[in-house]
């Protein structure tokens, strides 16, 4: 579960992420979406049986996609 926590996402690039979030509202929105979904995912895993397995898989897939978008944005901005 920890691999999804936002503060562990690209730990060597936290300053670049913060800078880009301030400069790019679309990137900031992607990061906010990731954080909200991550929080939901972590909380639902603390309540076993509260959601279906498929729902958890869908959330993981979406988190993976958002993580990829963050990575691509960092690369485009020359931050990686």
Steps between C-alpha positions, in 0.01 A plus 500: 500500500782739580610510136186703430553761773559836333796595719684185386425567133827604331671576833802655327280746312278652770640850446449477124144376555425788738644753253304357209178490704534873564572574133253265329137479614432188292796321661381614842156353425655167400694498828188587701304225325778255580507604866122478542479162332798373697339608826178323398691186405695492826188560711298233323780251560478574871137382488513148353190394313374855454557499122520242228825357372425641154453849643839476673659384173341793315637745755849347475486525120394864520776578751753336267372713211520820703851409614598456134350842417701659780817336369431615144432855616827509693687376194334755269591777743862381504482415870617139456 
